[in-house]
Every structure is written in C-alpha cells, then in structure tokens.
Amino acid sequence: MAVRTRPRAAALAGLLAVVAPFTMGAAQADRAAAGLPLGSAGLPETRTTQALADGVTLTTIVRGRVAPGDHWTVDVAIPTGELPPSPDPDAPASVLGTRAGATAVAARLAKAGYRPSVVEEKNPAYRDLPAGSQGFTVRIGSFGDQEAANAAARQLKPLGFKGVGMFTGGERTQTDGPWVLHELVIDPRRFEGRIEESHGAGQTGRRTTSQLALSGGALAAVNGGYFVIDPAAGTPGQSIGTVVEHGKLLHEATNGRISAILRDGGRRVEFAELTTAVGLRLPSGVHPVAGLNRTPGLIPNCGQPGDRPSTAPLMDVTCTKADEMVVLTPEYGSAPPAGPGTQAVVGPAGAVVSVGPRDGRPVPAGDTGVQAIGTEAAWLTDSLPVGGHVTVQTSVTDSRGQRVRFGPDDSAVGGGPELLSRGVPDIRPVADGLVHPGDPSYFYGWGVRRNPRTAIGTDRNGRIILLQADGRRPGYSQGLSLDEEAKVLRALGAVDAMNLDGGGSSAMYTARTGLVGRPSDPGGERAVGSAVLVLPAAARR
C-alpha cells in the first residue's frame, strides 16, 4: 500500500566536553514567558534547566495547581457487547455507551437508591475525525481520594453493576493541573554523541528504561515504541512496528503507522510512514515472508495483508493469520516460540542446517530461524531441504514508493500517532487504528483523556526534543490528552513530532539524576521493550 514520508533534517554535530552553563535563547525565553497551553492563562509555571552535557539539556516544567473542583468519582460501565477485558494494564476502562444505554443504566441505579448523572463525552477535531460526541458515561458520587471511589465501585458489584474509579482532572475539560513535564533537548551544533533506538541484549525480553540506559552507557533515555506485554500476543518484550538497529531491519512495520528514523547516529531525523517487505531468496526465486522476530500467526496492532480482523492498523488488538512465515534473526534474544508448524535453522552463510517441528529448542548463536504455520509450513518443508541455500532479504519503502536505505549508524523506532507536521497538529486517530469499531471507550480512554505520554520531535533549528509527561497522579501531574501533547510540543518549539509508547511505560532517565519523574504504575518503573538512548561521544562505535 502507498505510504507517506516527510523527511526532517537535523544535523547533529558538536563537542561533548565540559558541561557549560545553560543560556536560554530569545525565542526560548519568549516561549517560556508565554507558558504552556495547559489550563487557564496565568497559572503558575516554573522551569528548571540543567546541562547534562555540552549540547544536552534537561528542563523540568511544573505548571498549574490542584483545582478545587477536581475530584474522584465512579463511572458505571454501560453494556455494549465489546470484546473481553484486555490484559494490558493500560487498557482503557469500558465506560462509554449510547445515550439509550446510559439512560437505562442510570434508571437502574436510581431505582437502587443512587443519584446518577449522564454525561456526554466529546472529542476535539483531528485530521480524520471531526469534533463530536464520543458517547455517554454514567457517573455517581464525589470522593476525596481514589480509595473511597474504589470502595464505592466495589459496592456496585452485588447489584449487578461494574464501577471504575475515575479522576475528573483526567478528562479533556478545563482543569488547573498540576502538570509535570520533562524535556530533553539535544543541540546538533554542540553535541558530538549520538541518539539511537536500543533493545539491549535482544529483541525480546523486558527491561526498564533505566536498565537499558545503564547497560548502554547512556547520558539520558526515554522509553521507546510499543511492545508485547501479554504472552498470548507473542513473546513479551518483542516490538510492535518498525525496528532498525545499526542499519538492519529487525521488525516489520505496522503499515500505515509512523516511524522515527535516526540517521547517522541521530544527526539527521526523519519521520515517515514506512512499508516493509521480507523475503527468502532461493535459486528458484524469492518467497515472501510475513514478519521478523515475532510469533507466526500473531500480529500485534495488525496492519498486514491477510490479517484478521483488520488489515489496517488497530491499536492494542492482536490479529491472526492461519498461513504465515516469519524469520527470527540472531538478534531475537530468546528461545523460538513453540507451537504447530515447522522450523528451519539457517547458518550464517545461508546453509540450511536443520528442518523440524516448532518445538521451542534454542537456535545456535549466530543462526537464523525460519518458522511457518499452515500452508506455509508445507512450503518450508518442501522448499528448504537440509544442505540447501537461502538468504533473507528485506526492503523498506516510503510514501512515494521509493526505497529507504539504512547505513550502519542508522536506527528507527515505530510509534504513533504523528503529532505535528511542519508545525501543524497532524493527528489521525482513525487511520492510526486508535478508533475501535464498536468500542467507543478505547479512544476516549487512550487519546481523549489525559495519560502519561512520551514523544520525539525536532525544532526549526534541527534540535531533537524528547518529551516525557508524568500523569495519572492526581495532585502531582494530570498527564496529557493527545491534542494537548501536540500543542505542548509546538509551544516548546517542535515542528515535527510523533508519539512513542506511554501510560505506565512512559519514563525518562539521566545518568546525573537517575529516573526522572514518577511513573504511573503502582509498582514503579515498568519494564519495556526498547528505549531511545542519548549516548556520549565516548560510546561511539
């Protein structure tokens, strides 16, 4: 399918030497004086900036105050017949329904002695979704803290209702905050290190952003792209969307979703919607392969030809395919996934070493696994005899159908949605798979309500901006809705930007301060699949 590309150049050159005092430029000073576009005008805002290295600064912005009207309440689920609950800890609660459904639930609650209110929830305008009604919620009570709201929600269960404690400050309505955001800015005129995507030891397994930064010797880091949490969707830690490390494609794109390409060690940055193709080259020709470094038959976030139920991207939905082949490169990092079908092991020179069942036995270091299910398993058995020769070939194309090539100092990380293009908000939730047919609660909870967020962007001077916003912590930081995230980035000077993973995955680390901010998970920093690392010149390969 055709995809779009919007290259953004960012020359990243400079000197990593003595840490210099930070001097704010006139344009930056004007933006700081104006304050962030969050809440009402005149809210208190402080900015604390420190230099982490020559050309690398960290600014923590605290804006707003606790709003007197913000409180905890209970949203009561409205039966809609949606899919079973997701195992993802960040999955939005199913609380939206039709007006008729909300009215019926409210009537039942009133009969049980409650005083419910029916609230219409609205979304702002996006590129491919007009402003309008998301649906209706049913709400009861006003509580001083989360514990009291959760206790009230539990009392509903014996009556046949499902309640969810919600904080009103997380809604996309007026609030005074507070907000806490952390902005890393890498100046291409001064910094001599590099910026790259990293999974650490392998393409599978989960590590915290702090662990990935420490093991990589990073000056700073933020969490990377989306990844598998639920074992039913694949191997935990495996990426979802484009991954390129050291010039090598290591995971196929979610076609139609945006990626950030960090070229020449982060000296040039491009944001592009990429399409990938993988194949096995044999003497008889090239046989197509569906994926890289994932479980055959399971396609998190969908977006591939033949996927069920959707060939278009569908966020947090794992599509399936009965007949499929995948390649597990030496970077996979764990034992191959076991299950029905066939597996071939290919040596570094391309010779087929073995062909057998997908029994989960480890592949020797340096070898490549080829796994197939359904009709593709029969093809593999017939076409890859032991002693035969095969090579893996990959290609990446952009929106113009032009080949995108990668050098040894290039990396790429998938994400979505796009937030800014040439200084203008460019959020397309429908095309990006954030709007789930039949489940209005998903986009309401994921994009319209406030959540922790992480983003990458560039400004007009080629500086790279890594933004991390704390959230879901009433009294400390509300988080951002998607449109607020875009507006904040634009206020900070970004002209092009995309969203990375967020929610409980959102985290920032610096070698000077350790973990920055407060992750939203009750257990602290979440183990993720990848990170974007800012590496000093001494770590250059």
C-alpha positions as CSV (number, residue, x, y, z in Angstrom):
1,M,0.0,0.0,0.0
2,A,1.1,3.6,-0.6
3,V,2.5,5.4,2.4
4,R,3.7,8.9,3.1
5,T,7.1,10.2,4.0
6,R,8.0,13.6,5.5
7,P,11.8,13.8,5.9
8,R,13.1,16.1,8.6
9,A,16.8,17.0,8.6
10,A,18.6,17.5,11.8
11,A,22.4,17.8,11.7
12,L,23.7,16.6,15.0
13,A,27.3,17.8,15.4
14,G,29.2,19.5,18.2
15,L,31.5,18.9,21.1
16,L,30.9,16.8,24.2
17,A,33.3,18.3,26.7
18,V,33.0,20.5,29.7
19,V,29.4,21.0,30.8
20,A,28.6,24.6,30.1
21,P,26.1,26.8,31.9
22,F,22.8,26.9,30.1
23,T,21.9,30.1,28.3
24,M,18.3,30.5,27.1
25,G,17.9,32.0,23.6
26,A,15.5,34.8,22.9
27,A,13.0,32.6,21.2
28,Q,13.1,30.1,24.0
29,A,12.7,32.9,26.6
30,D,9.6,34.2,24.8
31,R,8.1,30.7,24.8
32,A,8.9,30.2,28.4
33,A,7.3,33.6,29.3
34,A,4.1,32.7,27.5
35,G,3.8,29.4,29.4
36,L,2.4,26.1,28.2
37,P,-1.0,25.9,26.6
38,L,-2.4,23.9,29.5
39,G,-5.3,25.1,31.7
40,S,-6.3,28.7,32.0
41,A,-4.0,31.6,31.4
42,G,-2.0,32.9,34.4
43,L,-1.4,29.6,36.1
44,P,1.9,29.4,37.9
45,E,4.7,27.7,35.9
46,T,8.3,27.0,36.8
47,R,11.1,25.7,34.6
48,T,14.3,24.2,35.9
49,T,17.0,23.6,33.4
50,Q,20.3,21.8,33.8
51,A,23.0,20.9,31.3
52,L,23.7,17.1,31.2
53,A,26.5,17.6,28.6
54,D,27.6,20.1,26.1
55,G,24.5,20.4,23.9
56,V,22.2,18.3,26.0
57,T,19.8,20.0,28.4
58,L,17.0,18.7,30.7
59,T,14.2,21.1,31.6
60,T,11.5,20.1,34.1
61,I,8.4,22.2,33.8
62,V,5.8,22.3,36.6
63,R,2.6,24.1,35.7
64,G,-0.7,24.7,37.5
65,R,-2.2,23.8,40.8
66,V,-4.7,21.4,42.2
67,A,-8.1,22.6,41.0
68,P,-10.8,22.8,43.8
69,G,-13.4,21.2,41.5
70,D,-11.4,18.2,40.6
71,H,-12.5,15.0,42.5
72,W,-12.8,11.3,42.3
73,T,-16.0,9.7,41.0
74,V,-17.2,6.4,39.8
75,D,-18.1,5.7,36.2
76,V,-20.5,2.8,35.8
77,A,-20.0,0.5,32.8
78,I,-22.6,0.5,30.1
79,P,-23.2,-2.9,28.5
80,T,-22.1,-2.7,24.8
81,G,-21.1,-6.3,24.0
82,E,-17.5,-5.3,23.4
83,L,-14.5,-7.7,23.5
84,P,-13.4,-9.3,26.7
85,P,-11.2,-7.2,29.0
86,S,-7.6,-6.7,27.8
87,P,-4.7,-8.0,29.9
88,D,-2.8,-4.7,29.1
89,P,-2.5,-2.8,32.4
90,D,-3.1,0.4,30.4
91,A,-6.2,-0.8,28.6
92,P,-8.9,1.9,28.9
93,A,-11.9,1.1,31.0
94,S,-15.1,0.3,29.1
95,V,-17.4,3.1,30.4
96,L,-18.9,4.7,27.2
97,G,-22.1,3.7,25.6
98,T,-25.1,5.1,23.7
99,R,-27.5,7.7,25.1
100,A,-30.2,5.0,25.4
101,G,-27.8,2.6,27.1
102,A,-26.6,5.2,29.6
103,T,-30.2,6.3,30.3
104,A,-31.2,2.7,31.1
105,V,-28.2,2.2,33.4
106,A,-28.9,5.5,35.2
107,A,-32.6,4.4,35.7
108,R,-31.5,1.1,37.3
109,L,-29.0,3.0,39.6
110,A,-31.7,5.4,40.6
111,K,-34.0,2.5,41.5
112,A,-31.2,1.2,43.7
113,G,-31.1,4.5,45.6
114,Y,-28.2,6.3,43.8
115,R,-28.3,9.7,42.2
116,P,-26.5,9.1,38.8
117,S,-25.7,11.7,36.2
118,V,-25.4,11.0,32.5
119,V,-22.5,12.9,30.8
120,E,-21.9,13.3,27.1
121,E,-18.2,12.9,26.4
122,K,-16.8,14.8,23.4
123,N,-13.6,14.8,21.4
124,P,-11.8,17.7,19.7
125,A,-11.3,17.8,16.0
126,Y,-8.5,15.7,14.4
127,R,-7.3,15.4,10.9
128,D,-9.6,12.4,10.1
129,L,-12.1,12.6,13.0
130,P,-14.4,15.6,13.3
131,A,-15.2,17.1,16.7
132,G,-18.2,15.5,18.2
133,S,-19.7,13.1,20.7
134,Q,-17.7,10.0,21.8
135,G,-20.7,8.6,23.7
136,F,-22.2,8.8,27.2
137,T,-21.0,7.9,30.7
138,V,-23.0,7.3,33.8
139,R,-21.4,8.7,36.9
140,I,-22.1,8.5,40.6
141,G,-20.7,10.3,43.6
142,S,-17.9,12.7,44.5
143,F,-15.0,11.3,46.6
144,G,-11.9,12.8,48.2
145,D,-9.5,10.1,47.2
146,Q,-9.1,7.0,45.0
147,E,-9.5,4.6,47.8
148,A,-13.0,5.9,48.6
149,A,-14.0,5.9,44.9
150,N,-12.8,2.3,44.5
151,A,-14.7,1.3,47.7
152,A,-17.9,2.8,46.2
153,A,-17.2,1.0,42.9
154,R,-16.9,-2.4,44.7
155,Q,-20.3,-1.8,46.4
156,L,-21.9,-1.8,43.0
157,K,-20.9,-5.3,42.1
158,P,-23.5,-7.2,44.1
159,L,-26.2,-5.0,42.5
160,G,-25.1,-6.1,39.0
161,F,-23.1,-3.0,38.0
162,K,-19.4,-2.6,37.2
163,G,-17.9,0.6,38.5
164,V,-14.5,2.2,37.8
165,G,-12.9,4.9,40.0
166,M,-12.0,7.9,37.8
167,F,-10.5,11.3,38.5
168,T,-12.2,14.2,36.8
169,G,-8.9,16.0,36.2
170,G,-8.1,13.3,33.7
171,E,-10.9,14.4,31.4
172,R,-10.3,16.6,28.4
173,T,-12.0,19.5,30.1
174,Q,-10.8,22.6,31.9
175,T,-8.6,21.9,34.9
176,D,-5.8,23.8,36.6
177,G,-3.5,20.9,36.7
178,P,-1.0,20.4,38.0
179,W,1.3,19.1,35.2
180,V,4.9,17.9,35.4
181,L,6.8,17.5,32.1
182,H,10.4,16.7,31.4
183,E,12.1,17.9,28.2
184,L,15.4,16.7,26.8
185,V,16.8,18.9,24.1
186,I,19.9,17.8,22.1
187,D,21.5,20.6,20.2
188,P,23.1,19.5,16.9
189,R,25.5,22.3,16.9
190,R,27.3,21.2,20.1
191,F,26.6,17.6,20.8
192,E,29.1,15.0,19.5
193,G,27.4,11.9,20.7
194,R,24.6,10.0,19.1
195,I,20.9,9.1,19.5
196,E,19.7,5.6,18.7
197,E,17.0,3.0,19.4
198,S,18.0,0.1,21.5
199,H,16.5,-3.2,22.8
200,G,19.6,-4.0,24.8
201,A,20.6,-7.7,24.7
202,G,17.9,-8.9,22.4
203,Q,14.7,-8.2,20.5
204,T,12.7,-10.0,23.2
205,G,12.5,-9.7,27.0
206,R,11.6,-6.7,29.0
207,R,13.9,-4.2,30.8
208,T,13.2,-0.8,32.3
209,T,14.2,2.3,30.5
210,S,16.8,2.9,33.3
211,Q,18.2,-0.6,32.8
212,L,18.5,-0.1,29.0
213,A,20.2,3.3,29.6
214,L,22.6,1.9,32.2
215,S,23.6,-1.1,30.1
216,G,24.1,1.2,27.1
217,G,26.2,3.8,29.0
218,A,23.6,6.5,28.0
219,L,23.6,10.1,29.2
220,A,19.9,10.0,29.0
221,A,17.0,7.9,27.7
222,V,13.3,7.7,27.2
223,N,11.1,4.7,26.6
224,G,10.8,3.6,23.0
225,G,8.0,2.2,20.9
226,Y,5.1,-0.2,21.5
227,F,5.8,-3.8,22.6
228,V,4.1,-7.1,23.6
229,I,3.1,-7.5,27.2
230,D,0.6,-10.4,27.0
231,P,2.2,-13.8,26.2
232,A,-1.0,-14.6,24.3
233,A,0.1,-11.9,21.8
234,G,3.6,-13.1,21.3
235,T,6.9,-13.1,23.2
236,P,6.9,-10.4,25.9
237,G,9.1,-7.5,25.0
238,Q,9.0,-8.0,21.2
239,S,8.5,-4.8,19.4
240,I,5.3,-3.7,17.6
241,G,6.1,-1.7,14.5
242,T,9.3,-0.8,12.7
243,V,12.7,-1.5,14.3
244,V,16.1,-0.8,12.7
245,E,19.3,-1.2,14.7
246,H,22.7,-0.5,13.3
247,G,21.2,-0.3,9.8
248,K,19.5,-3.8,10.0
249,L,15.7,-4.2,9.8
250,L,14.7,-6.2,12.9
251,H,10.9,-5.9,12.9
252,E,8.4,-5.2,10.2
253,A,6.4,-2.1,10.1
254,T,2.8,-1.8,11.1
255,N,1.9,-0.5,7.7
256,G,0.4,2.9,7.8
257,R,1.9,4.0,11.1
258,I,4.7,6.5,11.5
259,S,8.3,5.8,12.5
260,A,11.2,7.9,13.5
261,I,14.4,7.3,11.6
262,L,17.6,8.4,13.4
263,R,20.2,8.7,10.8
264,D,24.0,8.9,11.2
265,G,23.7,8.3,14.9
266,G,20.9,10.8,15.3
267,R,22.4,13.6,13.3
268,R,19.5,13.6,10.9
269,V,16.0,12.7,11.8
270,E,13.1,11.7,9.5
271,F,9.5,10.9,10.4
272,A,8.0,8.6,7.8
273,E,5.2,6.1,7.3
274,L,7.1,3.0,6.2
275,T,6.1,-0.2,4.5
276,T,8.4,-3.2,4.8
277,A,8.8,-6.4,2.8
278,V,10.7,-9.5,3.7
279,G,11.6,-12.5,1.6
280,L,13.6,-15.7,1.3
281,R,15.8,-15.8,-1.7
282,L,16.3,-19.3,-3.2
283,P,17.7,-20.3,-6.5
284,S,14.1,-20.6,-7.8
285,G,13.2,-17.1,-6.8
286,V,12.0,-15.1,-3.7
287,H,9.3,-16.3,-1.4
288,P,7.5,-13.7,0.7
289,V,7.8,-13.7,4.5
290,A,5.2,-12.0,6.7
291,G,7.3,-10.9,9.7
292,L,10.5,-10.5,11.6
293,N,11.2,-11.5,15.2
294,R,7.7,-12.4,16.3
295,T,5.4,-15.4,16.7
296,P,3.9,-16.7,13.4
297,G,0.2,-16.2,13.2
298,L,0.1,-13.4,15.8
299,I,0.3,-9.8,14.6
300,P,0.0,-7.2,17.4
301,N,-1.7,-4.0,16.1
302,C,-2.5,-5.7,12.8
303,G,-1.8,-3.7,9.6
304,Q,-0.6,-6.5,7.3
305,P,-2.3,-8.1,4.2
306,G,-4.5,-11.0,5.2
307,D,-4.6,-10.1,8.9
308,R,-7.9,-10.9,10.7
309,P,-9.9,-9.0,11.8
310,S,-8.2,-6.0,10.3
311,T,-5.6,-5.4,7.5
312,A,-5.4,-1.8,8.7
313,P,-3.7,-0.8,12.0
314,L,-5.7,-1.4,15.1
315,M,-4.0,-0.4,18.3
316,D,-3.8,-3.0,21.1
317,V,-5.6,-5.7,19.0
318,T,-3.7,-8.8,18.1
319,C,-4.7,-10.0,14.6
320,T,-4.2,-13.6,13.5
321,K,-3.3,-15.3,10.3
322,A,-3.6,-19.1,9.7
323,D,-0.9,-19.4,7.0
324,E,2.3,-17.4,7.8
325,M,6.1,-17.5,7.8
326,V,8.4,-15.4,9.9
327,V,12.1,-15.0,10.3
328,L,13.9,-15.0,13.7
329,T,17.2,-13.2,13.3
330,P,20.2,-13.9,15.5
331,E,19.1,-10.8,17.5
332,Y,15.9,-12.4,18.6
333,G,17.3,-13.0,22.0
334,S,15.3,-15.9,23.4
335,A,14.2,-19.4,22.5
336,P,12.0,-19.6,19.4
337,P,8.2,-19.7,20.1
338,A,6.9,-23.3,20.2
339,G,3.7,-24.4,18.5
340,P,2.2,-26.1,15.5
341,G,4.2,-25.8,12.3
342,T,7.7,-26.2,11.0
343,Q,11.0,-24.5,11.7
344,A,14.2,-24.4,9.7
345,V,17.6,-23.3,11.1
346,V,19.9,-21.4,8.7
347,G,23.6,-20.9,9.3
348,P,25.4,-17.5,8.9
349,A,26.5,-18.4,5.4
350,G,22.9,-19.3,4.3
351,A,23.1,-23.1,4.5
352,V,20.0,-24.9,5.9
353,V,21.2,-26.7,9.0
354,S,18.0,-28.4,10.1
355,V,14.3,-28.7,9.4
356,G,11.8,-29.9,12.1
357,P,8.9,-29.0,14.3
358,R,8.5,-25.8,16.2
359,D,9.4,-27.4,19.5
360,G,11.0,-24.3,21.2
361,R,14.5,-25.6,21.2
362,P,17.1,-22.8,21.1
363,V,18.7,-21.8,17.8
364,P,22.5,-21.8,18.0
365,A,24.1,-18.3,18.4
366,G,24.5,-16.6,15.1
367,D,22.0,-18.8,13.3
368,T,18.6,-17.7,11.9
369,G,15.3,-19.4,12.5
370,V,12.5,-19.6,9.9
371,Q,9.1,-20.6,11.3
372,A,6.0,-21.4,9.4
373,I,2.4,-22.4,10.1
374,G,-0.5,-23.6,7.9
375,T,0.2,-23.9,4.2
376,E,3.5,-22.1,4.7
377,A,4.8,-24.9,6.8
378,A,4.3,-27.3,4.0
379,W,6.1,-25.0,1.6
380,L,9.0,-24.7,4.0
381,T,9.4,-28.5,4.3
382,D,9.3,-28.9,0.5
383,S,11.5,-25.9,-0.4
384,L,14.2,-25.7,2.3
385,P,16.0,-29.1,2.4
386,V,18.9,-29.6,4.7
387,G,22.0,-28.5,2.9
388,G,20.1,-26.1,0.7
389,H,20.9,-22.4,0.5
390,V,18.7,-19.5,1.3
391,T,19.2,-15.8,2.3
392,V,16.9,-13.3,3.9
393,Q,16.3,-10.1,2.0
394,T,14.4,-7.0,3.3
395,S,13.3,-3.8,1.8
396,V,11.6,-0.6,3.1
397,T,9.7,1.9,1.1
398,D,8.3,5.3,1.8
399,S,5.1,7.2,0.9
400,R,6.4,7.8,-2.7
401,G,7.2,4.1,-3.1
402,Q,10.9,4.9,-3.0
403,R,13.4,2.5,-1.4
404,V,14.6,3.6,2.0
405,R,18.1,2.5,2.7
406,F,19.8,2.3,6.1
407,G,23.5,2.7,7.0
408,P,25.4,1.1,9.9
409,D,24.8,4.2,12.1
410,D,21.1,4.4,11.4
411,S,18.3,3.2,13.7
412,A,14.5,3.5,13.6
413,V,11.7,3.2,16.2
414,G,8.0,2.8,15.5
415,G,5.3,4.8,17.2
416,G,2.1,6.7,16.5
417,P,0.2,8.7,16.1
418,E,2.0,11.6,14.3
419,L,1.5,14.7,16.4
420,L,3.0,17.6,14.4
421,S,3.9,18.1,10.7
422,R,5.6,21.3,9.7
423,G,4.4,23.0,12.9
424,V,0.7,22.0,12.4
425,P,-1.1,19.3,14.5
426,D,-1.5,16.2,12.4
427,I,-3.2,13.6,14.5
428,R,-5.2,11.0,12.6
429,P,-6.7,8.5,15.1
430,V,-8.8,6.7,12.6
431,A,-6.0,5.9,10.2
432,D,-3.7,5.1,13.1
433,G,-6.0,2.4,14.5
434,L,-6.9,4.3,17.7
435,V,-10.7,4.3,17.0
436,H,-12.0,0.8,17.6
437,P,-15.3,-0.1,15.8
438,G,-18.0,-0.9,18.3
439,D,-15.8,0.2,21.3
440,P,-16.0,4.0,21.8
441,S,-14.3,3.7,25.2
442,Y,-11.0,2.8,23.7
443,F,-10.1,6.1,22.0
444,Y,-11.9,8.0,24.7
445,G,-9.6,6.5,27.4
446,W,-6.4,6.2,25.2
447,G,-6.4,9.5,23.4
448,V,-9.1,11.9,24.7
449,R,-8.5,11.5,28.4
450,R,-5.1,12.6,30.0
451,N,-2.4,10.0,30.3
452,P,1.4,9.8,30.8
453,R,3.0,10.4,27.3
454,T,6.4,10.2,25.7
455,A,7.2,11.9,22.3
456,I,10.1,12.6,20.0
457,G,10.3,15.7,17.8
458,T,12.5,18.2,16.1
459,D,12.5,22.0,16.0
460,R,13.3,24.5,13.3
461,N,16.9,24.6,14.3
462,G,17.4,20.9,14.0
463,R,17.4,20.2,17.7
464,I,15.9,17.0,18.9
465,I,13.3,17.1,21.6
466,L,12.4,14.1,23.8
467,L,9.4,14.9,25.9
468,Q,8.1,12.8,28.8
469,A,4.9,13.9,30.7
470,D,4.0,12.4,34.0
471,G,0.4,11.5,34.5
472,R,-2.4,9.6,36.3
473,R,-1.1,11.1,39.6
474,P,-3.8,13.5,40.9
475,G,-2.2,16.3,42.9
476,Y,1.1,15.8,41.2
477,S,0.6,15.6,37.5
478,Q,-2.5,15.0,35.3
479,G,-0.9,13.9,32.1
480,L,-1.8,15.0,28.6
481,S,-4.5,14.2,26.0
482,L,-3.2,13.6,22.5
483,D,-4.2,17.1,21.3
484,E,-2.6,18.7,24.4
485,E,0.6,16.7,23.7
486,A,0.8,18.2,20.2
487,K,0.1,21.7,21.5
488,V,2.7,21.4,24.2
489,L,5.3,20.2,21.7
490,R,4.6,23.1,19.4
491,A,4.8,25.5,22.3
492,L,8.2,24.1,23.1
493,G,9.4,24.8,19.6
494,A,8.8,21.4,17.9
495,V,7.7,21.5,14.2
496,D,7.6,17.7,13.6
497,A,6.8,15.1,16.2
498,M,5.4,11.7,16.9
499,N,4.0,9.9,19.9
500,L,6.0,7.0,21.5
501,D,4.7,4.4,24.0
502,G,3.1,6.0,27.0
503,G,0.9,5.2,30.0
504,G,2.8,3.1,32.6
505,S,5.6,2.7,30.0
506,S,6.4,6.4,30.0
507,A,9.7,7.1,31.6
508,M,12.9,9.2,31.4
509,Y,16.3,8.6,32.8
510,T,19.5,10.6,33.0
511,A,22.9,9.5,34.2
512,R,23.0,12.5,36.5
513,T,19.6,12.2,38.2
514,G,18.6,8.6,37.6
515,L,14.9,8.0,37.0
516,V,13.3,11.3,36.2
517,G,9.7,11.9,37.4
518,R,7.2,9.4,38.7
519,P,6.0,6.6,36.5
520,S,2.2,5.9,36.9
521,D,2.4,2.1,37.6
522,P,1.9,1.4,41.4
523,G,5.0,-0.8,41.3
524,G,7.2,1.9,39.9
525,E,9.1,1.9,36.6
526,R,7.7,-0.5,34.1
527,A,9.9,-3.0,32.1
528,V,9.5,-2.1,28.5
529,G,10.7,-3.4,25.1
530,S,13.0,-0.7,23.9
531,A,14.4,2.8,24.6
532,V,15.7,5.8,22.8
533,L,19.2,6.4,24.1
534,V,21.3,9.6,24.1
535,L,24.9,8.3,24.1
536,P,28.1,10.3,24.8
537,A,30.9,10.6,22.2
538,A,33.0,8.1,24.2
539,A,30.4,5.4,23.4
540,R,30.6,5.9,19.6
541,R,31.1,2.6,17.7
